[in-house]
């Protein structure tokens, strides 16, 4: 990410993640392995609350624009969570086609409904754990449970 700041318009690659700072757009873009792009608006290199150089960016919180600082772990978390969401979204059509209608989903959970007494949770897990080509080498696991009514797992 620091390399992208050093040479605006130049793509800096770090372990299959591409960073590019486009000064004219006032944005830092992070392309993750799925191809999705995370955007950090009005980025700056400044000292963060830990006393280290890091990127700050503008984000909206409760209808107000605020500057937020980052550090390596936070950026890795953003990339990890976005990639996990993309893997789940990639498998959702296969789940539907296999007869698991999706009633709702969140960033890390899918709710499907089957006929009473039809426990096929392992089949559902197996479908969800198939790795997309762009995520080769990424360890993917899933878990689930059967219940009469929705509840948080």
C-alpha positions as CSV (number, residue, x, y, z in Angstrom):
1,X,0.0,0.0,0.0
2,X,2.9,2.4,0.8
3,X,4.3,1.8,-2.7
4,X,1.1,2.9,-4.3
5,X,1.4,6.2,-2.4
6,X,5.0,6.6,-3.6
7,X,4.1,6.4,-7.3
8,X,0.5,7.5,-7.9
9,X,-1.0,5.6,-10.8
10,X,1.4,2.7,-10.4
11,X,-0.1,-0.7,-9.3
12,X,1.6,-2.1,-6.2
13,X,1.1,-5.9,-5.8
14,X,1.3,-7.6,-2.5
15,X,0.3,-11.3,-2.3
16,X,-2.3,-11.3,-5.0
17,X,-3.8,-8.0,-3.8
18,X,-3.3,-4.9,-6.0
19,X,-3.2,-1.3,-4.7
20,X,-3.3,1.8,-6.8
21,X,-3.5,5.4,-5.7
22,X,-5.1,7.7,-8.2
23,X,-4.4,11.2,-7.2
24,X,-6.9,12.8,-9.6
25,X,-9.7,10.7,-8.1
26,X,-8.5,11.3,-4.6
27,X,-8.8,7.6,-3.8
28,X,-6.8,4.5,-3.0
29,X,-8.1,1.3,-4.7
30,X,-7.5,-2.2,-3.5
31,X,-8.3,-5.0,-5.9
32,X,-8.8,-8.3,-4.0
33,X,-8.4,-11.8,-5.6
34,X,-12.1,-12.0,-6.6
35,X,-11.7,-8.9,-8.7
36,X,-13.8,-6.7,-6.4
37,X,-12.4,-3.3,-5.7
38,X,-12.3,-1.8,-2.2
39,X,-12.1,2.0,-2.2
40,X,-10.6,4.3,0.4
41,X,-11.6,8.0,-0.2
42,X,-9.3,10.9,0.3
43,X,-6.4,8.8,1.6
44,X,-3.4,10.3,3.4
45,X,-0.2,9.0,4.8
46,X,0.0,10.2,8.4
47,X,0.9,9.1,11.9
48,X,-1.9,6.9,13.3
49,X,-3.0,6.6,16.9
50,X,-0.3,4.0,17.5
51,X,2.5,6.5,16.5
52,X,3.2,4.7,13.2
53,X,2.8,5.9,9.6
54,X,-0.4,4.6,8.2
55,X,-3.2,5.5,5.8
56,X,-6.1,7.5,6.9
57,X,-9.2,7.9,4.8
58,X,-12.6,9.5,4.8
59,X,-15.7,7.5,5.6
60,X,-19.3,8.2,6.5
61,X,-20.4,7.5,10.0
62,X,-24.0,8.3,11.1
63,X,-24.5,10.7,8.1
64,X,-21.2,12.6,8.8
65,X,-17.9,12.3,7.0
66,X,-15.0,11.5,9.4
67,X,-11.3,10.7,8.9
68,X,-10.5,7.2,10.1
69,X,-7.0,5.9,10.6
70,X,-5.8,2.4,9.7
71,X,-3.0,0.0,10.4
72,X,-1.9,-3.2,8.7
73,X,-4.1,-5.5,10.7
74,X,-7.2,-3.4,9.9
75,X,-6.5,-3.4,6.2
76,X,-5.9,-7.2,6.3
77,X,-9.2,-7.6,8.1
78,X,-11.0,-5.6,5.4
79,X,-9.4,-7.7,2.6
80,X,-10.1,-11.0,4.5
81,X,-13.8,-10.2,5.3
82,X,-14.4,-9.0,1.7
83,X,-12.8,-12.1,0.2
84,X,-14.9,-14.4,2.6
85,X,-18.0,-12.6,1.5
86,X,-17.1,-13.0,-2.2
87,X,-16.5,-16.7,-1.7
88,X,-19.9,-17.1,-0.1
89,X,-21.6,-15.1,-2.8
90,X,-19.9,-17.1,-5.5
91,X,-21.4,-20.4,-4.2
92,X,-24.9,-19.1,-3.6
93,X,-26.2,-19.8,-7.1
94,X,-24.9,-23.4,-6.9
95,X,-26.8,-23.7,-3.6
96,X,-30.0,-22.5,-5.2
97,X,-29.6,-24.8,-8.2
98,X,-29.1,-27.8,-5.8
99,X,-32.5,-27.2,-4.3
100,X,-31.5,-25.0,-1.3
101,X,-33.6,-21.8,-1.7
102,X,-31.9,-18.9,0.1
103,X,-34.4,-17.2,2.3
104,X,-31.9,-14.6,3.6
105,X,-28.2,-14.1,4.1
106,X,-25.8,-11.8,5.9
107,X,-22.1,-11.2,5.3
108,X,-21.3,-14.7,6.7
109,X,-24.5,-16.7,7.0
110,X,-27.1,-18.3,4.7
111,X,-30.5,-19.4,5.7
112,X,-32.3,-21.9,3.6
113,X,-35.4,-24.0,4.1
114,X,-36.0,-27.7,3.3
115,X,-38.9,-30.0,4.0
116,X,-39.3,-31.1,7.6
117,X,-37.2,-34.1,8.5
118,X,-34.9,-33.6,5.5
119,X,-31.5,-33.0,7.1
120,X,-29.0,-32.4,4.2
121,X,-26.8,-30.0,6.1
122,X,-23.6,-31.9,5.0
123,X,-24.5,-31.6,1.3
124,X,-25.1,-27.9,1.8
125,X,-21.7,-27.5,3.5
126,X,-20.0,-29.5,0.7
127,X,-21.5,-27.1,-1.9
128,X,-20.4,-24.1,0.0
129,X,-16.8,-25.3,0.4
130,X,-16.0,-25.6,-3.3
131,X,-13.2,-23.2,-4.0
132,X,-13.5,-20.6,-6.8
133,X,-10.5,-20.6,-9.2
134,X,-9.5,-17.2,-8.0
135,X,-9.2,-18.5,-4.4
136,X,-7.1,-21.6,-5.1
137,X,-5.1,-22.4,-2.0
138,X,-7.5,-20.6,0.3
139,X,-8.7,-22.9,3.1
140,X,-12.5,-22.9,3.1
141,X,-14.6,-24.4,5.8
142,X,-18.3,-24.0,6.7
143,X,-20.6,-25.2,9.4
144,X,-24.3,-25.3,9.9
145,X,-27.2,-26.6,11.8
146,X,-30.8,-27.6,11.4
147,X,-33.5,-25.9,13.5
148,X,-37.3,-25.4,13.4
149,X,-37.0,-21.6,13.7
150,X,-34.3,-19.1,12.8
151,X,-31.7,-18.4,15.5
152,X,-28.2,-17.1,15.5
153,X,-25.7,-19.9,15.4
